[in-house]
């Protein structure tokens, strides 16, 4: 046991020394046998140059020369950093104990004023865990267990505090329609009709506030006016076809932007979703069927993609240990269910960046974009493949082989 502990300490010291050496240079050359740039077809024998946190050059070995002084990292497969388009990590922690479960406040059924950024823990172990699989950006926030549990935010999975990690402090306002939104024990809302009525009442109030000369001083009023002004969208978790239709009806009635979250029965109302031009953050491919999500399918992502509906992946919310899924595995299973590898990778990277409005910074390997990179020792969608390194903002954030 003593020898094992000594080996662990030596290995840990080596890893930290390696990270320090890489990050001190701020000039890195990543060489990949296959490089998925997401700006065209994959490159064979590619090189990405990184300087001052940004991508400086991308191309084949014949096109890009490595300047003197650059630290070289070799990988079999290189991709843009992966994006988890809906999760609760950073708010809910790995211990599954009350002190690290901050994604739901029981004080009310409608609390859009609760900010994810005020609860986010940049050093939560689950953030570190998903980073080791190549996830560099997360869209995280309050869990879908109340009519409006709060807001979401977008963060990098690297940074010693929330200010360093945050990309977008308020990304969307989370809303839940369906059984998960019912408060229970005689509290409101208790039915689907009451859920929609309460949401509609808040939007009408926001319409009135938006017409006033002075902006609302209360927190709830201010964020709902932002929704009415189409500055931020509603992220509506809805699985049943009837709840999806309620979401589409609300969007049309109030001319607000919405993103569908979950959408287990999306194929039942596919034409309506497509006509509305609403994007979908599809339920985790391997989620357990049950309740409102009893009709989910591993093929839903492929079918939505084939129909031309903007769709991306999520790890979602887990109410049990280990508290999070890994979005890479969810995409891999969708690829195993008929989705092409090219489409699966796009939905993890550039398409997710577009949905989140951050494609000018992340989602592809392009000159000028943030140097967020994932490296693998094989096909990223194969179970035996390991992520051998993750670079975020031009710094080596992880090179630990699990």
N, C-alpha and C positions, 0 to 999 in steps of 0.2 A: 504493500500500500504506500509505503514511504517513497519507493522508486517511482510509482505512478504519479504521486503528487509532485515529485521533483521534475518528472518529465513534463507534466502539465505546466508547471511554473516556467520551465525553460521555453516551452513552446509558446506560451503566452507572451513572455518577454521578447521572443524572436518576432512574433507577429506585430507587437507594438513598435518594435524597432523598425520593422519593415514599413509599417504605415507611416511612421515619422519620416523615414527616408524618402518615401514617395511624395508625401505631402509637402515636405520642405522645398522640393524642387519646383512644384507647381507647373512643371513642364514634363508631360508624359506622352509617350508614343505607345499606342495599343496596336498590336499586330494580331490579326485574326485570319485563320484559314478561310473562314466564311464570315462576312460582315453584312448583317441586315441593316442597311441604312434607313429603310422605309421611305427613301426618296427615289426609289427605282428598284431594279432587281438586285438581289444580294451580290456582293463583291467577293471574288475569290482572291485570296492573299491580299487582304486589304490592310490599310494603315490609317489610324485616326491620330492626329496630333492635337494635343491639349495644352493650352496656355492660359494662365490667369482665369481658370474656371470655365473657359469657353472652348468650343471646338474650333481649332485653327485651320485644319485641313482634313479632307477625307478623300481616299482614292486607293487605287491599287499600288502595289509596291513599285511598279514601273512609273507611276504618276507622282508619288509622294516620297520625298527623301527625308530621312530622320536627321534633324540637325544635331550637332554635337551638344552634349550636356543634357539631352532628354533621357529620362528613365524609361526603359522599354519593358512592356508587359506583354507576354504572349498568351494567346487563348485559341482554342479550337473554333469556337463560335462566339461572335460578338453581336450584341443587339443594343438598341436604345434602352435606357432604363425603363423598367416596366411600370405601368400606372394602374393602381387599384382604384377603380372609379366609384366605389362605395364601400366603406368600412366603418367600424366604430373604434378601431384601435387608437391608442393615445388617450381616449376617454375611458374605455373599459380595458382593464389590465389582465395580466395572465394569472394572477392569484385567485380570481373569481371570488373575492371577498368584498364586503360592503365598502371598504375604504378605497378600493381601486375600481369601483363600478360607478362611473360618473356620467354615463350616457343617457340616463333617465332620471328626471326629478318627479316625485310623486305628488308635488304640490298643486298640480292642475293639469287639465287635459289639453289646454291650448296655451303654449308658452313659446311662441316664436322668438321672443326676445332673449332667450337663453343662448349665449354665444359659445360655440365649441372652443374657440380660442382661449376662453377663460377656464376651461377644464382640461385642456390638452397637456399631456405629459410627454415631452420630447424624448425623455430617457426611459420610457416604458419598455419593458423587455420584448413585448410583441412587435414594437416598431423595429427594434434590432433584429428580431427573428425574421420578419418578412424581407428586410433589407438583404439578408444573407441568401435570398432566392432571386435577387436582382430587382426587387421592387424599390424604386427610387422616389416615387410620388404617390401620395394617398389623398383621396377625397374622403374625409372622415367627419364624423359628427354624431349627433344624438340618434339613438336607436329608434326604429319604427314600432314603438310600443305605446303611443299616445296620439291623439288627433294632430297635435303639433308639438313634438318633444323639444324642438329647438332648431338651431342653425347648424350648417356644416361649414367646413373650412378645407383648404387645400394646403398640404405641407409636403416638404421633402422629408425623407426618412433619415435625415442627418442633421445634426445641430444640437448643441448642449442645452438650448432653451427654446421656448416657443417662438420667440422673436426671430431667431436664426432659422428655424425650420419653416416658418409660415410663408406661403406664396400668396394666398388669398384668404384674408381673415374671415370674411363672410361670403361664402360661395352660393349657397341655396338655403331656403327655408324648408325644413323637413315636414311633411304632412303624411299621415297614415289614414287610409280608408280601408274598412273591413273589420273583421273581428278583433284584430290587434289594437284597434283604436277605441274599443268600448271599455269604459272605465271599470265597470262591474260594481257589485255591492250597492246597487241602486243609484250610483253616481252617473252624471251625464258626461259624455253621451252614452246611451245604452242601445241605440239602434243606428243603422246606416242612414236613415233619414235625418236623424238628429246630427250626425257627423257632418253631413253636407250642409245642413241648415246653419250650423255653427260656423263652418268655414265661410259660407256665403255671407253671413252677417258681418264677419270680420272684414271681408273684402269690400262690402258696401260701405262700412265705416271708413275704410282706407280710401275709397273713392271720394268720399266727402272731405276727408282730411287733405287729400291731394289738391283740392280746389281752393283751399284756404291760402291766404297770403303768407302766413307763418307756418313753418314745418312743425309737426307734432313734437312736443317735448318729452312725451312718455316713450319708453323703449319699444313697447309693442307697436304703438302707432307709427313710429318712425320706420321700423323694419317692414311693416305691412304696406306703407306708402311706397317703399322701394320696390315691393312686389308689383303693386298696381302700375307703377311707372315703368315696369319691365326692366328695371335695373338688375334685379336678381330673380331667378326662377323659383318656383315651387318644385321640390323634389317629392313627388307623390308616390308613396309605396302603396301599390294596389295589385292584388293577385287575381281576384275574381273578375270575370268579364264585366259584371255589373258595376264593379268599383272602378275599373278602367274607364268605362263609359261615363261614369260620374265625373272622373278627372278630366276627361276630354270636354265634357259639357261645361264645367267650371272654367276651363281655359278659354273656351269660345265666348262664354257669357261675359267674362270680365277682361278679355283680351290680355291675359297674363301668360307669361312663358312657363311651361312645365316640362319636367323630365320624369318619365315613368320609371319607377324603381320596383324590381321584382317581376311583375307581369307574367305570372305563371300561365294564365289563360290568354296570353296575347294572341295566339293563333285563332281564337274564337272571334276576335274583333280586329283581325289584321288589317282589313281594308279601311276601317275607321281610323286606326292608328296611323296608317300610311297617309291617308287623306289629310289628317290633322298636322302632319309633318312633325310629329313628336318623337324625340329620341328615347331609347330604352336602355337602361342599365339592367341587364337581364339578371335574374336570380342566379346564385351560384349553381353551376352545372350539377354538382353533386349534393345539393341541398336535399334534406330528407322530405319526401312528399308527405303532406299532412295539413289539415286545416284548410285555410284558404288556398294554400299552395299544393293541394293534393294532385292537381293536374299538371304539375311541372314536368318538363321533359328535357333530356339531354340534347335533343335536336332543336329546341326552340331557338337557340342562338343562330344556328345554321339557316333555319327557315326564315327568320326575320331578316338576316343578312341577304338571303337570296331574293327576298321581296323588296329590297331597297330601303328598308327601315334602318336608320342609324342605330347601331347596337354595340355595346361594349360590355366588358366583364366586371364583376365585383366579387369580393370575398364575403361581403354582407355582414350581418349581425348574427352572432352565435350566443345562445343563452346558456351554454354549457362549456366545460373545459374541453379543449384548450383555448377557447374563446375567439379563435380566428381561423379562417381557412387561408390558403395561399393561392392567390389569384392565378399564378402560373399553372397550378394543377387544374384549376377550373377550366382554363383555356385548353389545356392538354386533353381533358376529357371531351370537351366540345369538338376538338379536332378528331378525336377517336370516334365521334358520333357523326362524322361526315363533313364537318367544317374543314376547309382547306387550311394547311399550315400558314399560308400567306395571309389569309383572312384572320386567322386566330392571332397571329403576331400583330397585324394592324390594329385589331381590337384591343390589344394590350398596350399599344404604343400611340401611334399617330392619331388613330380614330378617337381614342380616349382623350388625348390632348385637345383635339378639336371640340369634342363635346364639352370639355371643361373650360374652353376658351383660352387655352395656353399653348396652342400649337406654334406660336411664334418663338417659344422658349424651349419646349420639351417635345418628346414624342418621336423624334427622328434624329439621325446623325447628319447634321448639316452645319456648314461653317457659320459661326456666330451664335449658335444655340448653346444652351447650358450643356456642359460636358457631363451628362448623366449616362452611364454605360453599364451594361451587365455582360459578364463573360462566363462562358460555359465550356465544359470539357466534352461536349457532344450536342446532339439535337436537344434544344431546350424543352421539347415536348415529350421526351422519353424519360421514363421513371428513373432509369439508372444514371441519368445525367446529373452532374452537380454544378452548381454555380461556383466558379472559382474566384470571382472577384466582382465587386461593385464599386463604381466610381460615381460620386455625386458632387456637382459643382466643381469638377476638376480635381477632387481629392479622393484618394482611395479610402472608401468608407468601410469596406469589408473584403477580406481575402481569406476568410476562415472556411476551411473545408469541414462541413458538419460530419 
